[in-house]
Each structure stands twice: as C-alpha cells, then as structure tokens.
Amino acid sequence: MNILVTGGTGFVGKPLVESLLSRGDTVTVLTRSIEKAQSVFSKKTPQFLTALSTLKDLNTFNAVINLAGEPIFDKKWTVQQKEKLRHSRINLTQQLVQLINQSEYPPALISGSATGIYGNCGDKQITEDTNPSTQFTAQLCIDWENAAKQANTRICLVRTGLVLSPKGGAFAKILPLYRFGLGGKLGNGEQYWSWIALEDMVKGLLFLLDHNDCEGAFNFTAPHPVKNKTFNQLLGKALHRPCFAQVPQFLLTTILGERACILLDSQNAYPKHLLDCGFTFQYSELSDYFHNIL
C-alpha cells in the first residue's frame, strides 16, 4: 500500500514507518525538516513531504495514519501551551480531512487520540462506549476526534494509553530512577494505569490498516490494566530493586499543576473493540512484558 504518515519520526511513528517499509509498503512522512527526518531512519528510508499545501488531494494514497501532535506532558499547560497542543492536533487533522474529502478515491484515515478522553473514572471499567469527561485533556481529544470524523472515508480513532518501551516515552524516563532504587508509587497508588507495549501499539495500527471492517474508536490499551502501586511493585521486582518511595499527590500537583492529572487520573480501560475485531496482544500482562523486555 501507499501510506501517508504524520508524526512519522516520533516515538510511535518511527517503528511504525520501519514496520511498513519492511513489509513492502510505500511510505511518505510529513515533516518540517527532511534532513532531520532522514537522520532518524538508519536502514530503509521513506519518502518525505514538507507541506500538505503542495497537494490537491490524496488520491495516490491508500491510507493516512495521523499521529502528529505537540508532546502533552513536556511543558506547563499555560494558555499559550494549551492552544499549541490543540493547534498541532486539530488544525493538521482538519487539513488532512479537507484533502481526503477532495479526493475521488479517498484513503482510509487512522487518527490519534488518547484515553485522556475519559478523564478520572476510578475503578470503573472503561470501554469505547464510556462517555467522555469534561476536563482539558478530554475536550482536546473530543475536538481532535470530531475533526477526524468529518472525513468521508473509513475512520479509526486510536485512543492510546501509556505506551511502554525502554527506548523512549515516559517509561524510558522513569527507568533510571528504578534502576537506582528510587522508584515508588504516585499519590496513593490506587489509580489505574492503562498501558500498552510499543510492540502492540505498532501491531495494532497495522491491524487497523489491514482490516477494512475496522471503524470507529479503539482503546489501544492492554486487556489487563494495573493500579499504579502494582505497576511500581512489578517494575521494582523485574529490576531487583527496592521501590518504597512515594510522591504525595499535593507535591505532584504543586510541581506539575494541571498536568498532574495524567499521572493521577484513574483509567481502567479495556480494548473491547480491538479484541472483538480479532486482534491478539503480544503482551497482555504487565508482568510478562517486564520479564521479557527488562
């Protein structure tokens, strides 16, 4: 297939593009800097596009995988940063949708979102049919998904949880703390963390790409989420390190402000739609993932 990917040099995008290329697909990556993007890929190199404005339609593509977006956790959520987070997701999606709708042969659209759409749900199990929350992260995801829904084509909305890999993302940042025996639970540790291995994240995107009967929202989370205190215990055990530290909720809120919700909100998400479509996870249990990866 011929695939257009946004966010193709990112944490998830890079291994996705490499997987597409390795199986023989043609891939075009949207990027602001071709030189910088070329340095990301060491083996097979995709094609590059610097601006959507150079296109009149997307007739030559079979699918668009839209993963671009300003990192949500890196900077304080000022009014300006919140607008940047929205602009990087929603405006780009609207541009893609316009090109899709101008196409005689519109490509399928697989577009990013996040489990943040559900907000803080306590112990309640979340499926794709659970109602969205009203906080900032939820509204961001709602508007992002609504922009994608305007496309006149097959649409898959990927609601991603915490993506785990020692090679990048939030997990790679906390690993050194645990290796030094400084790991610990956040707040009271009772909040559910819905996670997914990077390997399953990529595998899942390829699954949606290859199955034309897949449409709508999909929770990209392993079938067995764990509470933060369990995550902490399993990681400490896998690394053979103590993990008795604790970061109080008030301290997280003081340091991170509104962003603390990403660490403290409880989301017991279940990937019902993915499983119903026949997808199988390589890693469904966190203990198995830690054992195999670490």
C-alpha positions as CSV (number, residue, x, y, z in Angstrom):
1,M,0.0,0.0,0.0
2,N,0.9,3.7,-0.3
3,I,0.7,5.3,3.2
4,L,0.9,8.9,4.3
5,V,2.1,9.2,7.9
6,T,2.2,12.3,10.1
7,G,4.3,12.1,13.3
8,G,6.4,9.5,11.5
9,T,9.7,10.4,13.2
10,G,8.2,10.2,16.7
11,F,8.3,7.6,19.5
12,V,5.5,5.5,17.9
13,G,5.8,6.8,14.3
14,K,9.4,5.7,13.7
15,P,8.9,2.0,14.5
16,L,5.6,2.1,12.6
17,V,7.2,3.5,9.5
18,E,10.0,1.0,9.7
19,S,7.5,-1.8,10.0
20,L,5.5,-0.5,7.0
21,L,8.7,-0.3,4.9
22,S,10.0,-3.7,6.0
23,R,6.8,-5.4,4.7
24,G,7.0,-3.6,1.4
25,D,4.6,-0.6,1.7
26,T,5.5,2.7,0.3
27,V,5.5,5.4,3.0
28,T,5.5,9.2,2.8
29,V,6.3,11.0,6.0
30,L,5.1,14.6,6.6
31,T,8.0,16.6,8.2
32,R,9.2,20.2,8.5
33,S,12.8,19.1,8.0
34,I,13.7,16.4,5.5
35,E,17.4,16.5,6.7
36,K,16.4,15.9,10.3
37,A,13.9,13.2,9.3
38,Q,16.4,11.4,7.2
39,S,18.7,11.1,10.2
40,V,16.0,9.2,12.1
41,F,15.9,6.3,9.8
42,S,19.1,4.2,9.6
43,K,18.1,1.5,7.1
44,K,15.2,1.9,4.7
45,T,14.2,5.5,4.2
46,P,10.7,6.7,3.4
47,Q,9.7,9.4,1.1
48,F,9.2,12.9,2.6
49,L,6.7,15.7,2.3
50,T,7.2,19.1,3.8
51,A,3.8,20.7,3.4
52,L,0.2,19.5,2.8
53,S,-0.4,22.7,0.9
54,T,1.5,21.2,-2.1
55,L,-1.3,18.6,-2.5
56,K,-4.7,19.0,-4.1
57,D,-6.0,15.6,-3.0
58,L,-4.8,12.3,-1.6
59,N,-5.9,10.0,-4.5
60,T,-2.5,8.3,-4.6
61,F,-2.6,7.1,-1.0
62,N,-4.5,4.1,0.3
63,A,-4.4,5.3,3.9
64,V,-3.4,8.2,6.2
65,I,-2.0,7.4,9.7
66,N,-2.2,10.7,11.7
67,L,0.0,10.6,14.8
68,A,1.3,14.2,14.9
69,G,0.9,16.4,17.9
70,E,2.9,18.5,20.3
71,P,4.0,16.3,23.3
72,I,1.4,16.8,26.0
73,F,3.5,16.4,29.1
74,D,6.7,18.2,28.3
75,K,5.7,21.8,29.2
76,K,3.4,23.6,31.7
77,W,-0.1,24.0,30.5
78,T,-0.2,27.7,30.1
79,V,-3.0,29.3,27.9
80,Q,-0.4,29.5,25.1
81,Q,0.7,25.9,25.5
82,K,-2.8,24.6,25.6
83,E,-3.5,26.4,22.3
84,K,-0.3,24.9,20.8
85,L,-1.5,21.4,21.9
86,R,-4.8,22.0,20.2
87,H,-3.4,23.5,17.1
88,S,-0.8,20.8,16.5
89,R,-3.6,18.1,16.6
90,I,-6.8,19.7,15.4
91,N,-5.6,22.0,12.6
92,L,-3.5,19.4,11.0
93,T,-6.3,16.9,11.2
94,Q,-8.6,19.4,9.5
95,Q,-6.1,19.9,6.7
96,L,-5.9,16.1,6.2
97,V,-9.7,15.7,6.2
98,Q,-10.1,18.5,3.6
99,L,-7.7,16.7,1.3
100,I,-9.4,13.4,1.9
101,N,-12.8,14.9,1.0
102,Q,-11.4,16.4,-2.1
103,S,-10.2,13.0,-3.3
104,E,-12.1,10.9,-5.9
105,Y,-10.6,7.8,-4.2
106,P,-10.4,8.9,-0.5
107,P,-7.8,7.0,1.6
108,A,-8.8,5.4,5.0
109,L,-7.9,7.6,8.0
110,I,-6.4,6.2,11.2
111,S,-6.2,9.2,13.6
112,G,-4.7,9.6,17.0
113,S,-6.5,10.3,20.3
114,A,-5.9,9.2,23.9
115,T,-7.6,7.6,26.9
116,G,-7.5,11.1,28.4
117,I,-10.9,11.5,26.7
118,Y,-12.4,9.5,29.7
119,G,-11.0,11.6,32.5
120,N,-10.8,10.2,36.0
121,C,-13.0,7.1,36.3
122,G,-11.9,5.5,39.5
123,D,-12.2,1.7,39.4
124,K,-15.0,1.6,36.8
125,Q,-14.0,-0.3,33.7
126,I,-13.8,1.9,30.6
127,T,-14.8,0.7,27.1
128,E,-15.0,2.7,23.9
129,D,-18.7,3.3,24.7
130,T,-17.9,5.2,28.0
131,N,-18.9,8.8,27.9
132,P,-16.1,11.4,27.7
133,S,-15.1,13.7,30.6
134,T,-15.1,17.5,30.6
135,Q,-11.6,18.3,31.7
136,F,-8.9,19.8,29.3
137,T,-7.4,16.5,28.1
138,A,-10.9,15.1,27.4
139,Q,-12.0,18.2,25.4
140,L,-8.8,18.1,23.5
141,C,-9.4,14.5,22.5
142,I,-13.1,15.2,21.7
143,D,-12.3,18.1,19.4
144,W,-9.4,16.1,17.8
145,E,-11.7,13.1,17.1
146,N,-14.6,15.3,15.9
147,A,-12.2,16.9,13.3
148,A,-11.3,13.4,12.1
149,K,-14.9,12.3,11.9
150,Q,-15.6,14.9,9.2
151,A,-13.7,12.7,6.6
152,N,-15.8,10.9,4.1
153,T,-14.0,7.6,4.4
154,R,-13.3,4.7,6.8
155,I,-12.2,6.3,10.1
156,C,-10.4,4.6,13.0
157,L,-9.8,6.7,16.2
158,V,-6.9,5.4,18.3
159,R,-7.3,6.1,22.0
160,T,-3.9,5.4,23.3
161,G,-2.9,4.7,26.9
162,L,0.6,4.7,28.4
163,V,2.9,3.4,25.7
164,L,5.8,1.3,27.2
165,S,9.2,1.0,25.8
166,P,12.7,1.3,27.3
167,K,13.7,3.1,24.1
168,G,11.5,6.2,24.6
169,G,8.5,7.9,26.0
170,A,7.6,8.3,29.7
171,F,8.7,4.8,30.6
172,A,12.3,5.4,29.5
173,K,12.4,8.5,31.6
174,I,11.4,6.7,34.9
175,L,13.5,3.6,34.3
176,P,16.8,5.2,35.6
177,L,15.0,6.1,38.9
178,Y,14.0,2.5,39.4
179,R,17.5,1.2,38.5
180,F,18.9,3.3,41.3
181,G,16.3,2.1,43.7
182,L,14.4,5.4,43.8
183,G,11.1,4.1,42.3
184,G,7.8,4.5,44.1
185,K,4.1,5.0,43.8
186,L,2.5,8.3,42.8
187,G,-0.1,9.6,45.2
188,N,-1.9,6.8,47.0
189,G,-1.1,4.4,44.1
190,E,-4.7,3.4,43.7
191,Q,-5.2,4.9,40.3
192,Y,-5.4,2.6,37.3
193,W,-2.8,3.0,34.6
194,S,-3.9,1.7,31.2
195,W,-0.8,0.7,29.3
196,I,0.3,-0.9,26.0
197,A,3.6,-2.2,24.8
198,L,5.1,-0.3,21.9
199,E,5.2,-3.6,20.0
200,D,1.5,-4.0,20.4
201,M,0.9,-0.3,19.6
202,V,2.6,-0.7,16.2
203,K,1.0,-4.1,15.6
204,G,-2.4,-2.7,16.4
205,L,-2.0,0.2,13.9
206,L,-1.1,-2.3,11.2
207,F,-4.1,-4.4,12.1
208,L,-6.5,-1.4,11.7
209,L,-4.7,-0.6,8.4
210,D,-5.2,-4.1,7.0
211,H,-8.8,-4.8,8.2
212,N,-11.3,-2.7,6.2
213,D,-14.1,-3.8,8.6
214,C,-12.5,-1.9,11.5
215,E,-14.1,1.5,12.1
216,G,-14.8,3.9,15.0
217,A,-13.0,4.3,18.3
218,F,-10.4,1.8,19.6
219,N,-8.8,1.7,23.1
220,F,-5.1,1.0,22.5
221,T,-4.5,-0.5,25.9
222,A,-3.6,-3.9,27.1
223,P,-6.5,-6.0,28.4
224,H,-5.2,-6.0,31.9
225,P,-4.5,-2.5,33.3
226,V,-2.9,-2.3,36.7
227,K,-3.0,0.2,39.6
228,N,0.0,2.5,39.9
229,K,1.1,0.7,43.1
230,T,1.1,-2.6,41.2
231,F,3.0,-1.1,38.3
232,N,5.5,0.1,40.9
233,Q,5.9,-3.3,42.6
234,L,6.2,-5.3,39.3
235,L,8.8,-2.9,37.9
236,G,10.9,-3.0,41.1
237,K,10.7,-6.8,41.2
238,A,11.7,-7.1,37.5
239,L,14.7,-4.9,38.1
240,H,15.5,-6.5,41.5
241,R,15.5,-3.0,43.1
242,P,13.6,-1.6,46.1
243,C,10.6,0.7,45.2
244,F,9.5,2.2,48.6
245,A,9.5,5.8,47.7
246,Q,6.2,7.8,47.4
247,V,5.4,11.1,45.8
248,P,2.5,12.7,47.6
249,Q,-0.4,14.0,45.4
250,F,0.0,17.5,46.7
251,L,3.6,17.6,45.6
252,L,2.8,16.3,42.1
253,T,0.1,18.9,41.9
254,T,2.4,21.7,43.1
255,I,5.2,20.8,40.7
256,L,3.1,19.8,37.6
257,G,0.0,21.9,38.1
258,E,-2.9,20.7,35.9
259,R,-0.6,18.2,34.1
260,A,-0.6,16.0,37.3
261,C,-3.9,14.6,36.1
262,I,-2.1,12.5,33.5
263,L,-0.3,10.6,36.4
264,L,-3.1,10.7,39.0
265,D,-6.3,10.1,37.0
266,S,-7.6,6.5,37.2
267,Q,-8.5,4.9,33.8
268,N,-9.3,1.2,33.9
269,A,-9.6,0.9,30.1
270,Y,-10.5,-2.2,28.2
271,P,-9.8,-2.7,24.5
272,K,-13.2,-4.2,23.7
273,H,-13.4,-3.1,20.1
274,L,-9.9,-4.3,19.2
275,L,-10.5,-7.7,20.8
276,D,-13.9,-8.0,19.2
277,C,-12.2,-7.5,15.8
278,G,-9.9,-10.4,16.4
279,F,-6.7,-8.6,17.5
280,T,-4.3,-10.5,19.7
281,F,-1.9,-8.8,22.1
282,Q,1.8,-9.9,22.3
283,Y,1.8,-8.5,25.8
284,S,-1.5,-8.6,27.7
285,E,0.0,-8.9,31.2
286,L,2.4,-6.3,32.6
287,S,4.5,-8.9,34.5
288,D,5.2,-10.8,31.2
289,Y,6.1,-7.5,29.5
290,F,8.6,-6.6,32.2
291,H,10.1,-10.1,32.3
292,N,10.6,-10.2,28.5
293,I,11.8,-6.6,28.0
294,L,13.9,-6.0,31.1
